Amino acid sequence: MSERLRVGVVGAGRVGAVLAAALGAAGHEIVATAGESDASRDRIAALLPGTANEKPTTVARSCDLLLLTVPDDMLPNVVAMLSASGAIHAGQYVVHTSGRHGLAVLDDAAAVGAHPVALHPAMTFTGTAVDLGRLSGCVFGLTAGPGEHAFAESLVADLGGTPMWVAEELRTLYHAGLAHGANHLVTLVTQAMELLSAAGADDPAGTLRPLLTAALDNALDQGDAALTGPIVRGDVNTVRAHLAEIQANAPHTLASYVAMARATLDRVVTDGRLLPIQAAKIRLVLDTAVAPAARRGARLR
């Protein structure tokens, strides 16, 4: 454990409350939080019992380590307000958990003598005690100046995680990779469950779980080599049949099926598993499937 710190949290959302609880378990003192919503108050009560819920300025003045776990778009204003008010002060560590932002968003804090650190957990959070176990081995995307390197790594160690250093200018790209993989995966899986429900599956999640677990493990281990299915095989008639059934039973999923099919098609042509002439046939089927919707959109404009 690093030296015992007095920790304050502004933004007791799913991430902030869990990280604060983990730091408390590591021996740090959680002195105050700031959370306005009913959900935030419930998280504080569940994960940080007895911790005072105060105004952001009060929280910032009370701590050695200030965790800013507010939404990305709010972060610049929160930093500016707390710095201008004198709540953020010299010698204090100010750590935000935004994936997109690096150190520049903390310039106002640095200007008053605080130590800025960007620390983003590459994890999805429920805001419950379930998340605490998931922090073990979780990668944290870190950006910090030379003077804060050791502190940032020590903080990640206290959280049970693994540090990954991200250059300031690459923070947004790093975050895009995580969002594309995790957030869009949720949408994709949810749509797949809707299709299976329409096909009569009593337990679409149970039907998908073994398949998706294997596919994810294979993709992480093998990359594109893990691709299987009708696109890889060049089964144009199967793809055509898929599109017809999707249009008839779950048309709201058609656009994403086509988009992912096109992306898959490009990858298997590039690596040589599908001949361009076969790919052209599939591409025509995909284009034809979404053409009516495109024409309708053009007329509406």
N, C-alpha and C positions, 0 to 999 in steps of 0.2 A: 504494500500500500504506500502511496505517496504521503506527504505530510497531511495531517488532518486539516480539512478546510471547512469553512462555513459556506454552505452552498445555498444560493437563491435561484428560483426558477420563475421566469416570466413566460407564461404560456403553458399551463398545466394540461396540455392535450395528451394524445395517446403516447407521443414520444417523451415529452417533458416529464410527466409523472413517472414513467417507467425508468428513465435514466436516473432521475432523482432517487427513486427507491433503490436502484442498484448501487448508487454512490453511498447512500445511507448504509446499506448492507456491508459496504467495503470499509466503513468506519468514519465516513465524513458526516458532518452535522448539517442536516437540511433545516435551515433557519426559517425560510418563508417561501411561499409560492404566490403566484398571481394567476387566477383563473376565474373568469366571469360566468361561464355557462353552467347550467345544472350538471352537465356531463363532467365538466372539469372539477366541480365541487365533489361530485361522487368519486372521481378518481383520487382526489386528494384524500378523502376519507378512507378509501379502500387501501391505497398504496402508501400513503404518507400520514397515517393517523396522528392527530395532535399537532400537525404542522399548521402554522398560521397562514391564512389566505389574505394577502394584503394588496395594496395598490402597487403597480409596477415600480414606482419611484421608491417606495418603502422597501420593497424587496431588494432593489439594486443597492441601496445604501447599507443594507444589513449584512452583506456577504463579501467573502474573498473571491469566490468563483460565481459568476453570474451566467446561468444557462439561459439563452434566448431560444426558445423552442416555439416561436410563432410562425405562421405561414410565410412563405418566401416573399410574397408581395407586400407584407406588412413590415418586414424586417428593417428596411431602410428608415422608415418613419419611427419605429420603436427605438432604434439606435440613436437617431438624431434627437428625439425627445428626451431620452434618459441622459444623454451626454450634455445637452444644453441646460438641463435642470440641475446638473451637478450630482445626479444620483450615481452615475458611473464615475469612478474616481481613480486617481493615479495608483498604480501598483496592483489593481484588481485584474483578475483574469476574466475576460469576456469571451464566452464560447457560444457560437451559434451552431445549430444542427441542420442548416439548409444544405441540400446537395448542390443546388445551382450556384449559390454565392460562395465567394472565397473571402479574402481579407479586405477587399476594397469596401465592402458594405460596412465594415467596422472602423473606417477611417476616423469618424467623429470620436469614437471611443479611444482610439490610439492617440488622437490629438490631445486628449486630456490626461494621457499617461497610462492608460490601461493596456493590458497585454492581450492582443486579439488572436483568436484561434477559430478555425472552421473545422467542425467535427461532425461528420454525417454518417449515421449508421446505415449500412446497406441491408436493411431489414424492413419488413412490413410489420406494423404494430396493431395490436388490438386494444391497447390501453389497459390491459389487465395483468394480473400476476403471471399469466401464461407466458408473457413476453420475457420475463426475467430469465428463464432458462434458455431462451433463444439467443440471448446476448453472448453466451459462451461460444467463442470462435467467430462471432460476427465480425465482418470487416468494417472498419470505420475509415471513411475517406477524410484524410487530414490535410489541412493547409495551414502553415504557420511560419513565422519568421524564425531565423536561427536561434534567437533567444528563448523561443517558446517550444522548440522541438522536444526537448526532454520532458517538459511538463505535459505536452500533448500525448506523448507516448505513454507516460505514467498514468494519465487519466484513462486512456483506452485500456491499459492493463487492469486498472481498478474496475472497469466495466466488464472485464472478462473477454475483451475483444482482441482483434488483430489489426494493427495499423496498416493503412495503404496511403502513401504520400501522393497527393494529386497537385500538379502545378496550378497556380492561380488561373492561368489562361485556359486551362482544360477542365475546370470545374463543371461548366454547363454540359460539355460533351460527356463527362463521367456520369452526370446525373441523367442525361438523356438515355444512356445505355441501360441504366437501372430501371428507369420508368418504362422504356420500351419493353424490356424483358419481363418485368413484374406486373405493372399496371395493365398492359395490353394483354398479358397472359390471362389475367382474371376475366377480362372481357371475352377473350377467345374461348376460355373454358366454359363460361356461363352460356355463351351462344351454343356451344356443343351440347350442353345439357338440355337446352331448350329444343334442339333438334331431336335428341333422343326421347325427350318427353313426348314430342309430337309423334314419334314413331311407336309410342306405347310403352316405353321403359318405365317400370315402377320405381327404380332406383338409379336414375341417370348418373349420379355421383359415384355410386358403387360400381356401375358399369365402366365408367371412365378411369377410375382410380388406378387399377393395375396397368392399364395401357399408358396413361399419362405419366405415371411414375417411371415406367420403363423408357418411354420416349424422352423424358427430361434427362434421366441419367445417361442415356445413350448420346443425346445431343451435347451434354456438357463434356462427355468423354471423347466424342468422335466428331463433333461439328456436323458439317453437311453429309458426311458419310453415313449418318444415322437416318437420313431421309428414306422413307418407304412410301408405298401407296400408288394411286393411279397416275399422278403426275410423273413420278419417276419412271413408271413402266410405260408411259405413253398411251394409256388407256383412254382415248378420246371419248369413246362412247360412255364409259363410266362417268367421266367428268360431265358430259352432257346430261346424263340421267340425274346426277347429283343436283345440277343447277335447276332442272325442271321441278324436282321434288322440293327443293328449298324455296323456289319461287311460289309454289303452290301452298306450302305449309308454314313457312317461317321466312317470309320475304324480307324482313328487317335484317336478317343475317346474310343476305345475298352479297351485298357490297363487300363485306369483310372476307367472305369465302373467296370471292373473285380476286380481291387484292392480295390475299395470302397465296392463292394459287399462282398468280402472276409472278410473285416474288420467288416462290418455289421453282417455277418453270425457269426463270432466269438463272437460278443457281445450278440446276441440274444440266442445263445447256452449257454453262460455263465450264463445269467440271467434266463434260464429255459423256455423261451417262444417257443423255437424250439427244438424238440427232435434230438439227435445226428444222428439218422438214416435218418431223413429228411435232416439235414444239409449235410450229406455225399453225398446225391443225387445231391444237388445243387452245392457242391464243385466240384464234378466230371464234371458237365456241365461247370463250370467256367474254370476248368483246361483244358478241351478239347478245349474250345474256343480259348485259347491263345497258345496251344501246337504247332500249325503250325508255328506261328511267332517265338517261341522259337527254333524250329528245324532249321528254316531259319537262325537265328542268330548264331546258333552253326556251321552251314556249312560255314558261312562267316568268322568265326574266324579260 
